[in-house]
């Protein structure tokens, strides 16, 4: 799949943090194109080195691939949604990086989960038996089934889907019901079933179940650990999400709409020390890995910050902004450890988005006084720090031509934020 070249006005608006829908739409197209490319790369690798893949794993992979192709012919939007789900990117990155062997063979088995999810959401008839390693069957973006069996028969007809654990003839099956006419949605009940919960007033989901929500090594130098689903306080997460949406809507309606469209998944993680933790994975744009902030203000800032990491990661895959990593590192104001040029650019972009948000919070109506005051103070600090980072970037020879153009547009937006005196109160 190919997409149209990136129009210069859209590129400039992305650099200047515009929440205009055309930027996010283009980035979504770029993300999907890359997902298809990576999936095809995995298929090519499996076929070229099929003798190194365990025969049962190879058969499962090829069966799942055929199932995905059948569903796509009838329900392309459903298959696209499953492939573009953030954790699918994390799985693909892990599989492509894994050398041949038992771990790679197990990773291939996740295509079963993707194909079954797409088939069930598409509403077509289905009758097949799948492996359930560790007694778990994961349906990305939908939920997870725990069974006391190594295999489960999945049978679907009409609006009902049944999961029959192999060898447990008398056990009551988990039953899911397909709802939604345009875009298949699965809701269910039954023993061992746990659903991925939706977040209020949005299409985003709170995913504390997907096996690839926090891959091994996630977070780079930051230790990131997935929160235990048993510890997830869904009511607290929903309340904090709702408060963040309300706050963003009062502060910057355009940014609130962008967050609602751009954030697909929130993944609960274990906090690191007293401070709350937020992380984005370059392989999984659209997912925000975060500990639960104390209030809506913290969630709003985290969503804006991490969404801009996602946007930049996707844009860089479409239009390279910097060259391969070098040994040079640079000191920035928001980190104690020196950062490579990629880290400087990512940090400057995400913190410029926060500066933009705080600038608006100072003058917006209906913003809590405590946040208005804090926003003014934070704006002053981060505006200066981003200014220093932009100088580092423009003095570097590691940016591409498009990267330099991008940073120059960022600098124009940065200058505009400080052009009008802040009115605190």
N, C-alpha and C positions, 0 to 999 in steps of 0.2 A: 504494500500500500504506500502511495506517495501523497504528499500534501503540497499545496501551493506554496511558492516562496513567501517568506515572511515580509509583508509590506512594511516599508520604511515608517509610515505613521504609527503602525501598531507596535513596532520595535521601540520607537521613541516613547510611546505611551507606557509600555511595560517598564522601561528604564525610569520613567518619571512617576512610577507607582500608581498610574491611573487604574481605577477599578472597572473601567469600561468593559462590557461583556466580550467584545471582539478579541481581546487579548487572551482571556481564559479559554474561549472557544478554540482559538488557534493552538494554544498549548495542549488542550485535550486531544486535538487531532494529532499533534506531534507525539504525545504520549502513546496513543493507540498504535500509531505507525511503528514506534519503537517496540512496543509489546509484540506485535506481529513479527517484527524482525528477529527479536530474541527467541520467540517461540519457534520460528523457522530454523534458527541456528541450532536450537536443541534437537529438533527433528533430524537435521542434517548430521549432527554429531552422532546421534543414536544409530542412524542408518549406515554411516561410514564405519562405525566401530561396533557393529551389532554383535560380533563374536565376543566382545568383552562384556556384554550385558547379559546378565542371567536370563535364560530363556523365558521363565515365567514373567519376570519383570518386563521383558521385551514384548511379550504377548499382551500384557496389560496396557502398556503404553500405546501400542498400535491400535488396540481395541478402543481405548479412550479417545485417541486422535480421530478415528473414524466416527465415533459418536459425536464429537464436537463438530465435525464437518457436516454431519446430517442435521444437527440442530441449527447450525448457522444458515443452512439453505432455507429454513422455514422461519427462523427467529434471529436474524442477524443482530438486532439491537440487544437481545438478551445475552448472546455470546460475547458481544463487545463489552457489555457491562461487567460480565464475569472476568474477562481477560484484563480489563482496566482496573479491577479492584486492587487497591494498593498492595495488599499482601501477595497478590499474584506476582508482582514485580520483585518482591523480596525472595519468593520461591525461585523464580527464574534466575535471578542473580546467583543464588546459592547453588543451583543445579549446574549452571554453566561453569562455575568456578571449581566445582568438585571433580577431582580425578576419578577415573574409572575404578569401580570397586563396589562393595556392598552398600556403602553410604549413598553413592550415586544411584544405585538401583532403587534404594528406598525413596530417594527424592523423586525419581520418575513416577513413583506410585501416586504422587499428589495430583497428577493429571486425571486420575480417576475421580477425585473430588471435584475438580473443575468441570469435567464433562458431565458428571451426574447432576451437579448444581444447575448447569445450563439446561440439561434435558428436563429436569423437574420444573424449573421456572418457565420453560417453554410450553409445558402442559401436555407434551406428547406421551404416548404409552411407553412404558419402560419395564423391563424385567431382566435383571442381571444380578449376579453375585459378585461382591467385591471384598477385597481383603480389608481388615480393620486392625492394623498394627496397634498394639497396646490397648485394644478394645475400644478404639475411637474412630468414628467416621466424621470428618469435618466437611461441612458445606459452606464454603467461603461466603461471608456476608449474610448467612442465614442462621447457622447454628452448629451444634455439635451433638452427636449421639454417642453415648457410652453404653457398651454392651459387654456381656460376659461371653464373648466369642471372638474368634479370629477372622470370621467371615460373616457378612450380612447380605441377605437377599433384599434387593430393592425392587418393589413392584409398584407401578403407577398406572392408573387408569381413571379417566374422568378427572375429578377434582381431588381424589384421595391418593396419598402416597403412603405405602407401608414398608416398614423396615423389619425384617424377620431375622433374628440372630440364628446363625447356622447351628443346628444341633439343639435348639431350644424350642421344640415344636409347640409346647404348651404355654410358652411365655406370651404375654400380650404384646403385640407389636406397637412400636411408636407410630403414630399416625400424623401426617401433615396434610394441610388443606391448602390448595392453590387458590389465591385470590388475585384480583387485578386483571383487567382486560388488555391494557396496552403493554404493561411491563410486569412480567410475572413476579409475584411476591409470594413467599411461602410462610405460612404460620402453622404452628403445630402443637401437639401435645403427645404425651405418652411416656412410659418409663425410660429413663436415661436421656431424655431429650432436654437440651438447654439452648435457648434462642439467643442470637445476637440482638441486643435491644436497640430500637431506634431512639435518637435524641429528639426532643420536642421541637416542633415547628421547623423541621428541616429534613433533608434526605440523608443526613449523616447518621452514622451508627456508632454505638459504643461497643467496640469489639474487644472483649476480654477472653476470647475462645480460640481464635485462629492460630494454628501451630506456627505460622510464619509471621505473627504480628511483631515479634521482637527477635529477629534472627541472631544467631551466635555472632558476637563481635559487633553488634549494633552500637552506634553512638561514638565510634572512633575512640578517642581518648577518654570518653565519659562512660562509666559503667552503667548500663541500662538493663534492668531486670523487669520482666513482665510481672504485673501484679497477679496474685492468685485470684481466680474468679470468685472463690469463696469469700474474698475480702472486698469485693466490689459492692459499694453502696450505690445501687442504681438510682435511688431517689436523690441522693446528694449530687451525683453527677448531672442528673437531669435538671435539678434546681440551679446548679452553677452554670450550666450551659445556657439555660433560659435567661438567667441574669446577665450573662455576657452578651447574648443576642440583644436584649433590651438596651444595654449600655451602648453597644456599637450602633444600634439603630438611632439612638438619640445623639450620638457623637458624630457619626459619619454614615448615613444611610447607604451610600454607594459601597463603602467598604463592608458594611454588614451584609449586603447582597452578595458581594464577592466571596466572603467567608462562607455563606450558606451554600454557594455553588461549588466552591473550590475545596472545602474540607469534606471528605467522604467518610473518614474514619477517625475516631478518637480512641487511642489505645491506652488504658491505664497502666502506669508503670510505678515501680517502687521509688519513693523519693530518696534523694541522696542527701543526707544530713537535714538540717532544719529548712533549707531552701527548697522550693518546688522545682521540679525538673521538667524541661521541655526539649524534645529532640525530633528531628526530621531525618528520614533515611532517603538518600538520593535515589535508591532503587524503588522506593515506594512513595512517590509524590501523592499528596492528598491525604496522607495519614499523619496525624499529630500524636506523637508519643508523649504523654505527660502524666505527671502525678496530679492529684486533685488539688487545684488551687484553693486557697482559703475563701475566696469570694469571686464574684463575677468579674471584677476588675482584672484580677490575675488571669482568669480564663480568657477574657477579651484580648489582653496583651499577648498571651501565648498563641492564640489562634492567628492573630495578625502576623506575629513574628514568624511562626513556623510555616504559614501559608506562603510567605515570600521566599523562604528557603525552597519550598516545593516548586514555586514558579521559576526560580532561577535555575534549579537543577534540570527542569524540563527544557527550559530555553537553551541551556548550555548544550544539551544533547542535540538540539535542532540547529543552533548556530554557536559553534565553539567560541567562547569568550576569552579563554586563556589556554596556554599551551600545556604540554606535559609537565608534571611536577618537577620542581628543582629543589635543591637543598636550601635555597634562600628562605629565611623566615623574617617576619616583621612584627613589631610590638604594636598592639592595638589597645585602646582604652578599656574595652569591655572584657578583656581576657588577661589573665596573669601570665599565660604561656604564649610565646611567640607563634605566629601563624604563617603558613605558606600563603602564597598569593591567592589561591582558591578560597582559603579560609577568610582572608581579608575581604575579598569581594562578597562572599556570602554574608559575612557579618555586617559589612557596611550596608548591604541591600536590606537585610532584615531589620537592622537598627534604624535605617532611614525610614522604613515603614512605621516603626514605633514613634519616631520623632514626628512624623506626619500625624499619627493618631493623637499623640499628646498635645501637639499644637492645636488641633481641633478641639480637644477636650477642655482647653483653657477658656475657649470662647463659646462653646456650644451651650444651648439652653437645656435645662433639665439634668445636667450632670451633677452628681453628688459633690458637695463642697470639698470633701476630703480628697477625692480623686482629682478634682480641678487643681487643688493646691499641689498635690504630689506630681501631677502631670507637668506643671510649670517648672518645677525643680528638675524633674527628670529630663525634660526637653532641653534645658540649658546644658546639662552635662553631655547628653548623648549627641546633641547637635554639634558640639565642639569635637567630640571623639570621632564622629563620622567624617567631619571635615578633614581631620588629620589622616584618616584612612583613605579618603578620596585622593589626597595628595600622594600618598604612598603608591596607590594604584596607577595614577597617571605618570609617576616617575619611573615605574617599573617597565622593563622590556618584555615581560611575560604575558601581557595582554595581546590578543589578536587585534586586527584592525577593527573588527566589529565590537570586540571587548572594550577597546579604547573609546569608540563611539558611544557605547552603552554607559560607560562611566562618566563621560562628558555630559550626557543627558541627566544622569544621577546628580552631578554637581549643580546643574541648573536648577533642579528641583530642590536640592539642599539649600541653595542660595535663596530661593523663593520663600522657604519656610522662615528664614530669619529676617525677611524684608520688612515685616510689619511687627511693631512692638507687641509683646504679649501683654494681655490684660488679665492679671490674676485677681481672684476674688471669690 
